[in-house]
Structures are given as C-alpha cells and as structure tokens.
Amino acid sequence: TNPAFAPIIKGIDNVLEAAGYSVIVANTDNVVERERRSVEKFRERQVDGLVIATARRQSDLVADCRSEGTPFVLAVRSTTDIGVSSVVSDEIIGGNMIISHLVKLGHKHIAYVAGPQFLSTGFERFQGYLKGLRNAGLKVNHDLVAIGDAFTEEEGRRATSRILENRQFVTAIVAANDLMALGCYDELMAKQLKCPEDISVVGFDDMPFTSHFNPPLTTVHTPLLYVGIEADRILLKQIEETAIPAQTVSYT
C-alpha cells in the first residue's frame, strides 16, 4: 500500500530478470510474525537470496539470516547490526535540507509529523529535522512534534491533529513521507486551514502522485529505483561469492 516500494521492486526485477532470476514478492504489513513466516517460506523454496525492505532498527530476522547463511541485502531501511549489506538514502541529510529550505523562506515555527521510530527511515529523518533546527539556531518545541505508528495517510492526519490541538503557533509542517503529508493536507482542510497560505507542508520520498496534490507537494527526492538496482547488484555478488565483505551504499 506504500507507493514508495513500487519503484524499488521495479529496480529489483529489472536487474534480476536480466541475470536470469525470477522475483517473488511478499507483503508483511510491517508485522514481524508475517515477516518471519515469509522468510521461512522462501527458505523452504530454496531461494538464492533475499532483498529485505522491512527490517526494523533492531531486527531478530537479520540475525537469523546471518546465522542461516542465505545471501541477503537490506534495502531502504537499515538496522543497527554491523557487517550487514544495505542500500539506503542519507535520511539525515534529507531532513536537514528540508529545514534549511523552510528557514530560507522565513519559517521559524516548524512542526514535524514523524514516522515510526523503530524504522531507520522514521528515526533518521527525525534526526535530520532536529539537526536542521540546531543548524538554523532554532529550539525544538516538543509540542510541535507528533510521532505516527506507520507511514500512512491516516497516521499523518492523526499526528497533524495532535499538533494542531496543542494550539502552538506553526507556519510549516514537515511530514516524514508523502503519504503522511497527504494526511496533513486532509487535516488542514478539515480545520479550514489553507496550504500554503496558512501552513506550508513538505514531504519526503517524491512519490509519483505528489504533483497531483492541491497544491503540488514540495518533497525530498529519494532515488527509490536505484536503491532496488544497487541492492540487487550487491546481492548477485553475494550469491556468486559468499565470502565478500558487507557493503553499505548511501544515496544523497
């Protein structure tokens, strides 16, 4: 249901199909037990390797994959484990860029609709927001921060509602991804607030549909297609040579 994964899967499929492999996709809905069962089923089918895009920052699944020996690469989301191959975006730079952009436009009261902190994307984008405030000489107002349980439109709307209920002065809202930004739009409309006249909104990921927002959404571009492509290139190397060292690729 998250459109960010479509270009990642496309990149994965393009590389593996050209190399003579077939792709099997499993959806976990961020449920740990479903994730575990999916990996077990893949192992039963004796798959050659795994691209894991659901890992949490602390992940038992990663430890299991390492001990079991199946080649695997983390894509989009990383863990705190050392020595694991991963392909991600530099989320902290992205979050910092957003604040720098908004401050240049004159904003000083910037709220943040955060994604789940158990995921690296949620945690690191929030750290980028905090770093951006520090670099701009702005203090963190915790009444202007609300953390969602998922990267969804519904969670974006709920988080925005909590921020507005605090009755703090706010001129801009940063959303941890574009779906959450859409939820911000929904809540602002429900409160009869106009974007950007009353409150500006910035998203993250540059999903294909953001140009159809009203108004079109300002968002940070994430090279999702290339994340999938690079993850597969690393995975193919691991399949061919199991002893190669772990690789970490971070796009900016």
C-alpha positions as CSV (number, residue, x, y, z in Angstrom):
1,T,0.0,0.0,0.0
2,N,3.1,2.3,0.2
3,P,3.8,3.6,-3.3
4,A,7.5,4.0,-2.5
5,F,8.0,0.3,-2.8
6,A,6.8,0.0,-6.4
7,P,10.0,1.6,-8.0
8,I,12.2,-0.4,-5.6
9,I,10.6,-3.6,-6.8
10,K,10.9,-2.4,-10.4
11,G,14.6,-1.9,-9.9
12,I,15.0,-5.3,-8.3
13,D,13.1,-7.0,-11.1
14,N,15.0,-5.3,-13.9
15,V,18.4,-6.5,-12.6
16,L,17.4,-10.0,-11.5
17,E,15.4,-10.7,-14.7
18,A,18.4,-9.7,-16.8
19,A,20.6,-12.1,-14.7
20,G,18.2,-15.0,-15.3
21,Y,16.4,-14.9,-11.9
22,S,12.8,-14.7,-11.0
23,V,11.4,-12.4,-8.3
24,I,9.0,-13.5,-5.6
25,V,7.4,-10.7,-3.5
26,A,5.9,-11.0,-0.1
27,N,4.0,-8.3,1.8
28,T,4.3,-8.1,5.6
29,D,2.3,-5.0,6.5
30,N,5.2,-4.3,8.9
31,V,4.0,-7.3,11.1
32,V,7.1,-9.1,12.5
33,E,5.4,-12.5,12.6
34,R,4.3,-12.3,8.9
35,E,7.9,-11.2,8.0
36,R,9.3,-14.2,9.8
37,R,6.9,-16.6,8.1
38,S,7.6,-15.1,4.7
39,V,11.3,-15.7,5.1
40,E,10.7,-19.2,6.3
41,K,8.6,-20.0,3.2
42,F,11.3,-18.5,0.9
43,R,14.0,-20.7,2.6
44,E,11.7,-23.8,2.1
45,R,11.7,-22.9,-1.6
46,Q,15.5,-22.7,-1.5
47,V,15.6,-19.1,-2.9
48,D,19.1,-17.9,-3.9
49,G,18.9,-14.7,-2.0
50,L,16.8,-12.1,-0.2
51,V,16.2,-8.4,-0.5
52,I,14.7,-7.2,2.8
53,A,12.9,-3.9,2.8
54,T,11.0,-4.3,6.1
55,A,13.8,-4.5,8.6
56,R,13.4,-2.7,11.9
57,R,16.4,-0.9,13.6
58,Q,16.7,-3.9,16.0
59,S,15.9,-7.0,14.0
60,D,16.0,-10.6,15.0
61,L,15.3,-11.5,11.4
62,V,18.7,-10.1,10.3
63,A,20.5,-12.2,13.0
64,D,18.6,-15.3,11.8
65,C,19.5,-14.7,8.1
66,R,23.2,-14.2,9.0
67,S,23.3,-17.4,11.0
68,E,21.4,-19.4,8.4
69,G,23.7,-18.2,5.6
70,T,21.3,-17.2,2.9
71,P,22.7,-14.2,1.0
72,F,20.7,-11.0,1.8
73,V,20.7,-7.3,1.4
74,L,18.7,-4.6,3.2
75,A,17.1,-2.0,1.0
76,V,15.6,1.4,2.1
77,R,15.7,0.5,5.8
78,S,18.8,-0.5,7.8
79,T,19.4,-2.0,11.2
80,T,21.9,-1.3,14.0
81,D,23.7,-4.5,13.1
82,I,27.3,-4.1,12.0
83,G,28.6,-6.0,8.9
84,V,25.3,-6.2,7.0
85,S,25.0,-5.1,3.4
86,S,22.5,-2.3,2.9
87,V,21.4,0.3,0.3
88,V,19.7,3.4,1.7
89,S,19.3,7.1,1.3
90,D,21.0,9.6,3.6
91,E,17.9,10.4,5.6
92,I,19.6,12.8,7.9
93,I,20.9,15.0,5.1
94,G,17.4,15.0,3.6
95,G,15.7,16.1,6.8
96,N,18.4,18.8,7.3
97,M,17.8,20.0,3.7
98,I,14.1,20.5,4.4
99,I,14.6,22.7,7.4
100,S,17.2,24.7,5.6
101,H,14.8,25.3,2.7
102,L,12.0,26.3,5.1
103,V,14.2,28.7,7.1
104,K,15.3,30.4,3.9
105,L,11.6,31.0,3.2
106,G,11.2,32.7,6.6
107,H,9.8,29.8,8.7
108,K,10.8,29.6,12.3
109,H,7.9,27.6,13.8
110,I,8.2,24.3,12.0
111,A,6.3,21.2,13.2
112,Y,7.2,17.6,12.4
113,V,5.0,14.6,11.7
114,A,7.3,11.8,12.4
115,G,7.3,8.2,11.1
116,P,7.7,5.1,13.3
117,Q,10.9,5.4,15.3
118,F,11.5,1.6,15.2
119,L,12.3,2.0,11.5
120,S,15.6,3.6,10.4
121,T,13.7,5.8,7.9
122,G,11.5,7.2,10.6
123,F,14.3,7.6,13.2
124,E,16.9,9.1,10.9
125,R,14.5,11.6,9.2
126,F,13.5,12.8,12.6
127,Q,17.2,13.2,13.5
128,G,17.7,15.2,10.3
129,Y,14.8,17.5,11.4
130,L,16.5,18.0,14.8
131,K,19.9,18.7,13.2
132,G,18.3,21.2,10.8
133,L,16.8,23.1,13.7
134,R,20.1,23.2,15.5
135,N,21.9,24.4,12.4
136,A,19.4,27.1,12.0
137,G,19.7,28.2,15.6
138,L,16.1,27.2,16.4
139,K,15.0,25.4,19.6
140,V,13.0,22.2,19.5
141,N,9.3,22.7,20.6
142,H,8.1,19.2,21.5
143,D,4.5,20.4,21.2
144,L,5.2,20.7,17.5
145,V,6.3,17.0,17.1
146,A,3.9,14.1,16.8
147,I,5.0,10.5,16.0
148,G,2.9,8.2,13.9
149,D,2.8,4.4,14.2
150,A,3.0,3.9,10.4
151,F,3.9,5.8,7.2
152,T,0.3,6.2,6.2
153,E,-2.1,8.9,5.3
154,E,-4.3,8.1,8.3
155,E,-1.3,8.4,10.7
156,G,-0.3,11.6,9.1
157,R,-3.7,13.1,9.7
158,R,-3.8,11.9,13.3
159,A,-0.4,13.3,14.0
160,T,-1.3,16.6,12.4
161,S,-4.4,16.7,14.5
162,R,-2.4,16.2,17.7
163,I,-0.1,19.1,16.8
164,L,-2.9,21.5,16.0
165,E,-4.7,20.5,19.2
166,N,-1.6,21.8,21.2
167,R,-2.6,25.3,20.0
168,Q,1.0,26.3,19.2
169,F,1.9,28.8,16.6
170,V,3.0,26.9,13.5
171,T,3.8,28.1,9.9
172,A,5.1,24.8,8.4
173,I,4.7,21.1,8.8
174,V,7.4,18.6,7.7
175,A,6.0,15.1,7.1
176,A,8.2,12.0,7.3
177,N,6.9,10.7,3.9
178,D,4.5,11.8,1.2
179,L,1.6,9.6,2.4
180,M,1.8,11.3,5.8
181,A,1.9,14.7,4.0
182,L,-1.3,13.8,2.3
183,G,-2.8,13.2,5.8
184,C,-1.6,16.6,6.8
185,Y,-3.5,18.1,3.8
186,D,-6.6,16.2,4.9
187,E,-6.5,17.5,8.4
188,L,-5.7,21.1,7.4
189,M,-8.7,21.0,5.1
190,A,-10.9,19.6,7.8
191,K,-9.8,22.5,10.1
192,Q,-10.4,25.0,7.3
193,L,-6.8,25.9,7.0
194,K,-5.2,26.6,3.6
195,C,-1.9,25.3,2.4
196,P,0.4,27.1,1.9
197,E,-1.4,30.4,2.8
198,D,-1.9,29.3,6.5
199,I,0.6,26.4,6.9
200,S,3.1,25.1,4.4
201,V,3.7,21.3,4.1
202,V,6.8,19.4,3.0
203,G,7.0,15.7,2.3
204,F,9.7,13.1,1.8
205,D,10.3,10.5,-1.0
206,D,9.0,12.3,-4.1
207,M,6.3,9.6,-4.8
208,P,4.9,9.8,-8.4
209,F,1.5,11.2,-7.3
210,T,2.8,14.2,-5.4
211,S,2.4,16.5,-8.4
212,H,-1.4,15.9,-8.2
213,F,-1.7,17.3,-4.7
214,N,-3.5,20.6,-4.4
215,P,-1.2,22.5,-4.2
216,P,1.5,20.3,-5.6
217,L,3.7,19.0,-2.8
218,T,7.3,20.1,-2.1
219,T,9.1,16.9,-1.3
220,V,12.6,15.4,-1.0
221,H,13.6,13.1,-3.8
222,T,14.6,9.6,-2.8
223,P,16.2,7.5,-5.7
224,L,14.0,4.5,-5.0
225,L,14.5,2.8,-8.4
226,Y,18.3,2.9,-7.9
227,V,18.0,1.6,-4.3
228,G,16.4,-1.5,-5.8
229,I,19.0,-1.8,-8.6
230,E,22.0,-1.4,-6.3
231,A,20.6,-3.8,-3.8
232,D,20.4,-6.4,-6.5
233,R,23.9,-5.8,-7.7
234,I,25.2,-6.4,-4.2
235,L,23.0,-9.5,-3.8
236,L,24.2,-11.1,-7.1
237,K,27.8,-10.6,-5.9
238,Q,27.0,-12.3,-2.6
239,I,25.3,-15.2,-4.5
240,E,28.4,-15.7,-6.7
241,E,31.0,-15.2,-3.9
242,T,29.6,-15.8,-0.4
243,A,32.8,-14.6,1.3
244,I,32.7,-11.0,0.0
245,P,32.6,-8.3,2.8
246,A,29.4,-6.4,3.6
247,Q,28.8,-3.3,1.5
248,T,26.9,-0.2,2.5
249,V,25.6,2.2,-0.2
250,S,24.1,5.6,0.9
251,Y,22.5,7.9,-1.7
252,T,22.3,11.6,-1.0
